[in-house]
Amino acid sequence: RRADGSRLLGAGLAWSEPGAVPREQFLLRALWDIELHRQAERRTARAQASLQRVIETAPLAIAVFEMPARRVLQANQTAEVFFGLPLAVLLGRAPSQWPERARSDEIGALEASLDLAMESPPGVRREIVDAGSEGVGPRVWDTRFVSLAPAAAQEPVAESAQVLMVANEVTDLRAAEQERFDAAIAQRGMLVQEVHHRIKNNLQGVAGLLQQASQRYPEVAPILSEAVGQLHAIAQVYGLQVGSGGPVQLAGLLQAVAQAVQRTFNLPIHLSVQGEEPGRWRLPETEAIPVALTVNELLTNALKHGGGQAARCSLLAGTADVAIEIVNHGRLREGLDLRT
């Protein structure tokens, strides 16, 4: 009988003591409640059946690996898609034993994740990208590896250890995230271009006001004309950024500044670009404005002191460096020595 008075069906282990008379004296060493044992077995069977149904019907790639051999004990239909192999080939084999047509580049990472999951209680999380096959695009899987060993275990289990792998296909989710990211970048680019466009317009507006002031006050016209030229040079930088949305191409910057100086002096500037791949030379905004101001000053001086003739501006693009050359037809005054 149990402690509560109910009857039980038990199985015991007993044997005779040394020297005891058979069938008269024995020692009962163990007793099992068979009914409780059967109930526990039924509960375990129901739990295993429920787990198996979850594994088979879940829209996830699920596989159970036996460690440390890394053999596949269980897997569902979605795992076939994840591994690219039928269940008949997966079950009972380790990744190293799979056919060559499996994703060989992922085998090492898969085995490393299984081993690491045995050492890391929280498990391992990886994102695996399947390049896909002919007619099927790339797939992205959010994959987790979790050890099924008891959480209270202090040392690694040498035998009957298992690792659960769960992979969720997040291809559409990642694509949607990338679209949102691209849209945000595009919106940011439009805002930046709008800001640059407004800065250019404001600079040109200020330059126009200074030109009007120079006409009303001829005594300060030389000073104001220099400021106007500088404002136009800076405006050209922002104007180029409106179209590119990034670093300014050096050749385009020279052309824009040269055209602005030409309009100011009504004198031609012959621009030439030499060298291989000059378009690869670009300037960030922090460097484009000083370069634009420098080129504007040099071109202004070349036309101002060129005897009314055209000036020449050349971009010399090398493999490791780039140079800007500005030449005019001016002459130094008699007796001027540049060395002193």
C-alpha positions in Angstrom: 0.0 0.0 0.0 1.0 3.6 -0.6 1.3 6.1 2.2 -2.3 7.3 1.4 -3.6 3.8 1.9 -4.2 3.0 -1.8 -3.0 -0.2 -3.3 -0.1 -0.4 -5.7 1.3 -2.9 -8.0 5.1 -3.1 -7.5 8.1 -4.9 -8.6 10.8 -5.6 -6.1 14.3 -7.0 -5.9 15.0 -9.5 -3.1 17.4 -12.3 -2.2 18.3 -14.6 0.7 20.7 -13.6 3.3 23.8 -15.9 3.7 22.9 -18.8 6.0 19.2 -18.0 6.0 16.7 -20.8 5.6 15.2 -20.6 2.1 11.7 -19.3 1.9 11.7 -18.2 5.5 14.0 -15.1 5.6 14.9 -12.7 2.8 15.9 -9.0 2.5 13.8 -6.6 0.4 16.3 -4.2 -1.2 14.2 -2.2 -3.7 10.6 -1.7 -4.7 9.1 0.2 -7.7 5.6 1.4 -8.1 4.8 0.0 -11.6 1.7 2.1 -12.1 3.6 5.4 -11.4 6.3 4.1 -13.7 3.8 3.4 -16.4 2.2 6.8 -16.0 5.6 8.5 -16.3 6.3 6.5 -19.5 2.9 7.5 -21.0 3.6 11.2 -20.2 7.0 10.9 -21.8 5.5 9.2 -24.9 2.9 12.0 -25.2 5.5 14.7 -24.8 7.7 13.0 -27.4 4.8 12.7 -29.8 3.8 16.3 -29.3 7.4 17.4 -29.9 7.6 15.3 -33.0 4.3 16.9 -34.4 5.8 20.4 -33.6 9.0 19.5 -35.4 7.1 18.1 -38.5 4.6 20.9 -38.8 6.6 24.0 -37.7 7.5 26.4 -40.5 11.1 26.3 -39.3 14.1 24.1 -40.2 14.6 22.0 -37.2 17.2 19.3 -36.6 18.5 17.5 -33.5 22.2 16.5 -33.5 23.8 13.9 -31.4 27.0 15.1 -29.8 30.0 14.8 -30.0 29.6 12.7 -33.2 27.3 15.5 -34.7 25.0 12.9 -36.3 21.5 14.1 -37.2 18.9 12.3 -35.1 15.8 14.1 -36.2 14.9 16.6 -38.9 11.8 18.0 -40.5 10.8 18.7 -44.1 11.9 22.3 -43.9 15.4 21.1 -42.9 15.6 19.5 -46.4 15.3 23.0 -47.9 17.8 24.4 -45.4 20.5 21.8 -46.0 19.6 21.2 -49.6 19.5 17.4 -49.0 16.7 14.8 -48.5 16.0 13.4 -45.0 17.2 10.0 -46.1 20.7 11.5 -46.6 20.7 13.7 -43.5 19.5 11.3 -40.8 22.1 9.3 -39.1 25.0 11.2 -40.7 27.3 14.0 -39.6 27.8 17.0 -41.8 31.2 15.8 -42.8 29.6 12.7 -44.2 27.1 14.5 -46.4 27.5 14.4 -50.2 29.7 17.0 -51.9 26.7 18.7 -53.4 25.9 20.0 -50.0 27.0 23.5 -49.1 30.6 22.6 -48.4 31.5 26.2 -47.4 29.0 26.0 -44.6 30.0 22.6 -43.2 32.9 23.9 -41.1 30.8 26.8 -39.7 28.0 24.4 -38.9 30.2 22.0 -37.0 31.9 24.8 -35.2 28.5 26.2 -34.1 27.4 22.7 -32.8 30.6 22.5 -30.7 30.3 26.0 -29.4 26.6 25.4 -28.4 27.8 22.6 -26.1 30.1 25.1 -24.3 27.7 28.1 -24.3 24.5 27.7 -22.3 22.7 30.6 -24.0 23.4 29.0 -27.4 24.8 30.2 -30.6 23.1 32.5 -33.2 24.2 32.9 -36.8 22.8 34.3 -40.0 23.4 31.9 -42.9 23.1 33.1 -46.5 22.3 30.3 -49.0 23.4 31.4 -52.5 20.6 29.4 -54.0 20.5 27.3 -57.2 19.4 27.9 -60.7 16.1 29.6 -60.7 16.1 30.1 -57.0 17.4 33.3 -55.5 19.5 33.7 -52.3 17.9 32.8 -49.0 18.8 34.2 -45.6 18.3 32.0 -42.5 18.4 33.2 -38.9 19.9 30.1 -37.2 20.2 29.1 -33.5 22.0 26.2 -31.9 21.0 25.3 -28.3 22.3 22.5 -26.2 19.6 20.2 -24.7 21.8 19.2 -21.8 20.3 20.0 -18.3 20.9 23.6 -17.3 22.2 22.5 -13.9 24.9 20.3 -15.4 28.3 21.6 -14.2 30.4 19.6 -16.7 29.9 18.7 -20.4 28.0 15.5 -21.0 30.2 12.9 -22.7 27.4 10.7 -23.9 23.8 11.2 -25.2 24.4 15.0 -25.5 22.2 16.7 -28.1 22.1 20.1 -29.8 18.9 21.5 -31.2 19.2 23.6 -34.4 16.3 25.9 -35.4 16.6 28.0 -38.6 14.0 30.6 -39.6 14.0 31.9 -43.2 14.2 35.7 -43.0 14.8 36.4 -46.7 11.7 38.6 -47.1 12.3 40.3 -43.8 15.9 41.2 -44.7 14.7 42.4 -48.1 12.1 44.6 -46.5 14.8 46.0 -44.1 17.1 46.7 -47.0 14.3 48.5 -48.8 13.6 50.7 -45.8 17.3 51.4 -45.4 17.6 52.3 -49.1 14.6 54.5 -48.9 16.0 56.3 -45.8 19.3 56.8 -47.6 17.5 58.1 -50.7 15.5 60.5 -48.5 18.6 61.7 -46.7 20.3 62.3 -50.1 17.4 64.3 -51.3 17.4 66.5 -48.1 21.2 67.0 -48.4 20.8 68.0 -52.1 18.0 70.4 -51.2 20.2 72.0 -48.6 23.1 72.3 -51.0 20.8 73.8 -53.6 19.6 76.4 -51.2 23.1 77.2 -50.0 24.2 77.8 -53.6 21.2 80.0 -54.3 21.8 82.0 -51.1 25.5 82.5 -51.9 24.7 83.6 -55.4 22.1 86.0 -54.0 24.7 87.5 -51.7 27.1 87.8 -54.6 24.5 89.6 -56.6 24.0 92.1 -53.7 27.7 92.7 -53.5 27.9 93.4 -57.3 25.1 95.9 -56.9 27.0 97.6 -54.1 30.2 97.7 -56.1 28.3 99.6 -58.9 26.9 102.1 -56.4 30.3 102.6 -54.6 33.1 102.4 -57.2 35.7 103.1 -54.6 35.2 99.7 -53.0 34.5 97.8 -56.2 37.9 96.0 -56.3 37.4 94.6 -52.8 33.8 93.6 -53.5 34.6 92.0 -56.8 37.2 89.7 -55.1 34.5 88.7 -52.5 32.0 88.1 -55.3 34.5 85.8 -57.0 35.0 83.8 -53.8 31.3 83.5 -53.2 30.8 82.2 -56.8 33.6 79.6 -56.3 32.0 78.3 -53.1 28.6 78.3 -54.7 30.0 76.1 -57.5 31.0 73.4 -54.9 27.5 73.2 -53.5 26.0 73.3 -57.0 28.1 70.3 -58.0 27.0 68.4 -54.9 23.4 68.9 -55.8 23.8 66.6 -58.7 26.3 64.1 -57.3 25.3 63.8 -53.6 28.8 62.9 -52.7 32.5 63.9 -53.1 33.0 66.5 -55.8 34.8 65.4 -59.0 37.9 67.6 -59.4 37.6 68.0 -63.1 34.0 69.1 -62.8 35.0 71.6 -60.0 37.7 73.2 -62.2 35.3 73.5 -65.1 32.6 75.2 -62.9 35.0 77.6 -61.3 36.6 78.5 -64.7 33.2 79.2 -66.2 32.3 81.5 -63.3 35.6 83.5 -63.6 35.1 83.7 -67.4 31.7 85.3 -66.9 33.2 87.8 -64.5 36.0 89.0 -66.8 34.4 88.1 -70.1 37.7 86.5 -71.1 38.2 82.9 -72.2 39.9 80.2 -70.1 41.0 77.1 -72.1 40.5 74.0 -69.9 42.1 70.7 -70.6 42.2 67.4 -68.7 45.1 65.0 -69.2 46.0 61.6 -67.8 44.2 58.3 -67.3 41.0 58.1 -65.4 40.9 61.7 -64.2 37.3 61.1 -63.0 38.5 59.0 -60.1 40.0 62.1 -58.4 37.3 63.5 -56.1 37.3 65.9 -53.1 35.1 65.9 -50.0 33.3 69.1 -49.1 35.9 70.1 -46.5 38.7 70.0 -49.1 36.6 71.1 -52.2 35.9 74.6 -50.9 39.6 75.5 -50.2 40.6 74.1 -53.6 37.8 76.0 -55.3 38.9 79.3 -53.6 42.5 78.7 -54.5 41.7 78.0 -58.2 39.4 81.0 -58.3 42.2 83.2 -57.0 44.7 81.9 -59.4 42.4 82.2 -62.5 41.3 85.6 -61.4 45.0 86.8 -61.2 45.8 85.0 -64.5 43.1 87.0 -66.4 43.6 90.2 -64.5 47.3 90.3 -65.2 47.3 88.5 -68.6 47.2 91.5 -70.8 43.6 90.9 -71.9 44.5 87.5 -73.3 43.0 84.1 -72.6 44.4 81.9 -69.8 45.0 78.1 -69.8 44.0 75.7 -66.9 45.1 72.1 -67.1 44.3 69.1 -64.9 47.2 66.6 -64.9 46.0 63.3 -63.5 48.7 60.7 -62.6 48.5 57.3 -61.1 49.5 58.5 -57.6 49.0 62.2 -57.7 47.2 65.0 -59.5 48.2 68.6 -60.4 46.5 71.7 -61.5 48.4 74.0 -63.8 47.3 77.6 -64.6 49.2 79.6 -67.3 48.7 83.1 -68.7 50.6 85.5 -71.1 51.6 88.0 -68.5 55.1 89.2 -68.0 57.0 90.1 -64.8 58.1 93.7 -64.6 61.6 94.6 -65.5 64.2 93.9 -62.9 61.9 91.6 -60.7 63.9 88.7 -59.2 61.7 86.0 -57.8 64.6 84.6 -55.8 64.7 87.7 -53.6 
